[in-house]
Amino acid sequence: MLNSELQQRKQAVFARGQGNLYPVYVERARNAEVWDVEGNRYIDLGTGIAVCNTGHAHPRVVAAAQEQLGLFSHTCVMINPYKVAVELAERLTRLAPGPSAKKALFVTTGAEAVENCIKIARAHTGRRGVIAFSGGFHGRTNLAMALTGKVAPYKHLFGPFPADIYHAPFPIASHGVSEQDALQGVKTIFKASIAASDVAAIIVEPVQGEGGFYAASPAFLQALRKLCDEHGILLIADEIQTGFGRTGRMFCCEYSGVEPDLMTMAKGIAGGLPIAAVVGKADIMDGCLPGGLGGTYGGSPVACAAALAVLDIIEEEGLVARANEIGEQVAARLRALQQDFDDRILEVRQVGAMIALELVRDGDPEKPDAETTQKVISRAAEHGLILLACGYYGNVIRLLPALTIETAILDEALDQLDILLRAAL
């Protein structure tokens, strides 16, 4: 079977909107390596968009999922619950930052987690408004799209969106937006669009994922926490892409010392099995009446079992610390490249193993180079790599290697990436 044949078959039966970045069809994968149906090998620097933090097909994740599947695959946690879901909720509520008692909710996707966060915030506060940030990404369902701060391709053609959603600028120093500008943007919303007393929540990614891997500083998150406390607003940390060791902490907001009122979790939670969670302060989580939250597949027993294995692996294999080692190794190589192309590489950004390279022309932040970025992404497979792009203008290359990647494999990937980038730049 050829990749090209499968691509033709896919295009004949898949909706156009669910496209694929590479016409490369996976047959098998192990840790950081992927093989396609033609036998070609790739080093995966995207991990399914930060999902396989513990690598592809980690033996302990596979064993946990297989064992649970052999017992039962589904009863619906809202009808007949099960031990693995209780155990996972216990562990996540212990891991969530801050001293407050916590409770959890299980759903299936990150977008569902975001939507349920807003439901919980509105139920608890009795308020309607939600503030998000430009460049943020929170999902593809209707409310999540409204919160997302980027039009193409996520919002184009899909309106109208729910009301009472507002956007403030996200602080990006290299693009001339200071933290004070961002905070003033929130305060301007209070004056021009909705009273602070009508705002239920502010939602923020500690590091913007799709937006370009721009990090919110500890000082900015602390200022948001203070602002929320002053006005009785809930602070939601969207840790869907940043969670489970990816940033060199179990959850990225730990860098700031801020305790969110609510957190969204997904992606790296279960090694590739579909599950997502909301974890928040117990009194807030209990603001909804029985039956107001849930979903048929939320808290799948197979995914819960896999997630418990992932948490064991992160702890026992020291993957939180390993994320920092990986990030520093990758960033050092990219910064060496930046010295040779300082007019084309605006910035190398790194928080743990979330690493980004922003491409521009003439060293000008106002000249984003999406064309070269796409050239690099499109040619990655020729160099045996899987790479992802992101960013407000599509000019950021993001690297999300597995936290279990072997040092020799990572070195090989960086050698190929260096060749690829030098040819493109």
N, C-alpha and C positions, 0 to 999 in steps of 0.2 A: 504493500500500500504506500502511495506517495502522498506527501503533504499537499501537493497541488490538487490531487484528486479529492482529498477530504475537504479542502477549502471550497472547491466547487460544490460538493454535496452540502456543505454547511450553508453556503450562500443561497442555495435553492430552498432551504427549509427554515432558516433562522430569520427572525425579523432584522431588518437592516440596522436598527438602533442598537442591537446587541452585537457590535462588531468585535474584532479581535486584533490586538496589536501586531502579533506575528502570525504568519501562515505556517506555524510550526505546531505539529500535533504530538502531544506527549504520550509516550508509551509507558515509561516508567521513570521514577525519580528516587534518589537516595541522598539524603542530607542536602548538600548544596549543588548536586549535579542532577541534570535532567537529560534523558535520551528521547529523541523523537521516533516516529514510526519508521524512519529511514535509517535509524541507527546513529544519527548525528548526536554528539554530546555538547551540552551547554552548561556553563556555570551560572547559576541563578542568583542574580543580584537584585531581584525584586520580591522573591518569596511569596508570590501570589498577592502582592500589595500588603506586605508586613503580616501575613497570616502564619506562615510556617517559621516562626521564630526558633522553634526546636528542630528545624530541618524537615525535609520530606521523609515521610515514612519512618519516623523514629521508632525503633523496635518496641519501646515501652508504650508509646501511643497506640501503635498497631495492636499490641497484645491486649491492652485495656479495652479498646473498641471491639475487638473480636470476642473477648470474654463476655462483655455485656450483650453484644448482638446474639450470642448463643443462649442467653437467658431470656431476654425479650427486647424488642426494638422500640415499642411505643405502648403506652397506656393513657397518655395525656396527664401531665403533672397536676392538672386541675381536677382530675377525676380520681385516679389512683396514683398517688405520688410514690416516690421510691427513694431509697437510701442515698444513692449517688447524688441526687439533686440536693438533698439536705446537706450532705457533706461538702459539696461544692459551695453552696451558699454560706456555710459556716466558715470555710477558708477564705472566700472572697471578702466577707465582712470583716474578718480579722486583718486581712492584708490592706484594705482600703485605708488611706492615710487619715490621721486625726483621732482624737480620743473619744468622740461621740459613739454611742451605740449605733450599729448599722443594721439594715435589712437589705434583702436583695430581691430582684425580679428577674426571671429568665424569659427571653424571647429568642428569635431566630437570627435576626440581622441587626447590623449597626443602625440602620435607619429606623427600625422598630424601637431600638433602645432610645434613640433620640426622641422619637414621637412620644414614647411613654414618659420620658423625663418631663416633657412639656405638659402632658396630662397631669402628672403628679404635682408639678409646680403650681399649675393653675388650681388644682383641687385643694392643695394645702393653703395657698395664699388667698384664694378667692379673687385673684387678679387675672388680667387678660393678656397683657403685653409681654413680648419677649425680644430681647436685644441680642443680636449676633454681630459678627465682624466681617468686613469686606475681605474677600479671599478665602473665607472659611468654607469648609465642606462638611456637610452633616448628613448626606444621603440623597436618594433619588425618589423617595415617596413625596407626596404633595407638600406636607408640612416641612419635611426635611429639606426639600428643594427651596422652599421659601426662606429657610434659615441660611441656606448655602449662599455665599457671597460671590458667586461667579456665574455669569449668564450662559456662555457657550462652553460646553455642549449641554450643560445640566438643566438649564431652565428654559432655553430657547424652544418655542412652540408649545410649551406645556402649561401656560397660565390659563385662567387666573389662579392666584395663590391665596392662601388664607390671609386674612387681615391681622393687624396688630403685631406684625413682625417688622423690626427696625434694624438697620445696620449702622454700625460705627466704624470708623477707619481702624485698621489694625496697625500697631506700631512697627514700622520697618525703617530703621535708620538710614539704610543705603538708598531708600527711595523717598527720603525727606519727610517721613511721618514719625514724629517723636512720640514717646509715651504720653507726654502732656497733651499732644494733639489728639491722641486716641481717647484719653480720659475726657478731654473737653468735648469730643464728639459725642460721647455718652451723655454728658450734661446738656449738650445742645438738643439731643433727642428729648430730654426731660422738659425742655423749654418750648420746643417747636412742634413736637409730634405727639407725645404722650406724657402725662404726669408720672413722676417717679412712683407715686402711690398706686398707680395702675399697672406697674411692671411686675410680672411674676418672677422672671428669671433673666439672667445674663448667661449665655452659653459661649464658651471659649475653648479652643484647642490649645493646650500648652505649647505645642509646636504645630503650626498649620501643616497639614499633610498635603492635600491636593493643591493648596495655596502656594507651596514653594518651599516648605521646610523652614519657615521663619519662626523663630522661637520667641515666646512671650517671656520676658525676663522675670526672675523672682520678684523684683520690685513692682513690676506691672501687675502681676497676679495678686500681690499683697494689696496694691492700691484698689484693684477691683473688689477684693474681699472687703476692704474697708468701706468702699462706696455702697456695696450691697448691704452691709450691716447697717449703714446709716439710714437706708431707705426701706429696710425690710424685704429686700429682693434676694432670691435664691441664686447662688452661684453654681452653675453646672460646668464641670470639667469634662469635655469630650476627649476621652483617652482611648478612642477606638483604634487609632493608628499608633499611638505613643505607648500603649500599655504593655504589660507582661515582659518587662526587662528591656524593651527596645531602646530606651533612652539612657540606659545606665542606672536607672532606678526601676523598681517594679512598676511604679506609675510616675509620670513625668512631673506632676504637680508637687511631688515630694521635695524637689529642689527648692521650692519657694517656702515650704513650711505651711502652706495654705491648706486648710481642710475644706474641700468643696461640700456643698449641701447635697449634691447629687453627682454621680459619675456614670458615664457610659463606657462599656467595655465590650469588645468584640475582637475581630481579626485574630490576634495571636493567642486567644484564649484556649483553643482546643486543637491546635496542630493541623487545622484544615477542615475540621468538622464544623457544621454550621450551628453556632450558638452565640448569643449575645446576652448582656446583662445590664441592668441598672442597679447600682449600689448607692445607698444614701443614708442619711441620718434617719434613725428608726421612726421618729415622730413624723417626719416629712413623708417617708415612704408609706406610712399608715393613713395618709390623708385621703386615699381612695377607698370607696366602699367595696366589699367583696363582690367579685364578678366584674369590676371595672377595669381590671388589668388582666392580661394573659394572651394566649394564642394557642392554637391546636398543637403546634410542634415546639413551642417554647420549652426549653429545658429538656430536650431530647435525652433519654437515658444514655444512649451511645455517646453523644457529644459530652455529657456530663462526666462519663467515665474517662473519656479522652482528656478533658480539661483537668481532671484530678491528676492524671499522669503528667500532663504538661507542667503543672505546678511543682510536682515532685522533681521533674527534670531540671527546671529552672533553679530550684534550690540546691539539689545534689550535685549538679554539674557546674554550679557557679556562673550561670549565664548572665546575671546582672552585671557582675564585674567583667565578664568576657565581652559584653557589649561595648564597654568603654575601651577595652584593648583593641577590638576590631575597628571602632570608630577612629581612634587615634592613628592606627596603621593606615587606614584608607585616607584620612584627611591629610596625613603627612605626604603621601604620594601625590595627592591632588594639589596641595599647596606648592610642591616642587614644580609641578606642571604650570601652575598659575604664574610663577616667576618668569617663565618663558613666554607666556601669553597674557600679560597683565592688561592688555587692551581688549582681550576677548573674554577673559574670565573675571567677572565682577567680584565674585565672592565664593569662598568655600565655607559651607555651614555644616556644623557637626554637633549633634547632641547624642551621646552614646553611639549606637549603630544606625542612626538616622543621619545620612550624609547627603549634601546637595552641592551641585556645581551650577552656578548661574552664568549663562552666556549672554554677552552683549556685543555691540559693535563700538569700536573707538573708546572703550572704557566708559561708556556713557550709560548710566542706569535707565535713561529714557529711550535707549535704542535696544530693546530686547531682541535677541537673536533666536527666534523660534525656528528659522529655516535650518540653521546649523544644528540645533538641538534635534530636530526631526531626522536630519541626515545621520547623526550619530546613532539615534535609536534604531532607525531602519537598517543600518549596517551592522548592528551589534551581533546579530545571529551569524554573520559571516566570520566573526571573530570568536564564535563560541560563547557568546554572552547573552543573557537576558537582562535588559535594562528598561527602566521606566522614566517617563518625563512627567513634569507637573509644572505648576506655576500659573499665576494670573495671566501671563502672556505666553505660556507654553515654552518657556526658554530655560527651564531648570531640569537638569538630569538628577534623578534621585536614586540613591543606593540604599538598599535594605537587605543586606546579606543575612543569611541564617546566623543566629548566635552560636550555632554549633559548627560553623564552617571550619574546616581544617586550615591551618596556617599556610600550608603549601598550596592548597586550592585557591585560597584568597590571593596569595602572591601571583599565581598564574593568571587569575582574573584581572588583577591590577596591571600586570604586564600587557595583557591584551587591550585593556581599557586605555592605557597610555598610548599604545600604537594607534588605536582607533581615534582617539581625540586629537593626537598630533596630525593625523592625516586630514581630519575634518577642519581643524583650525588653521 
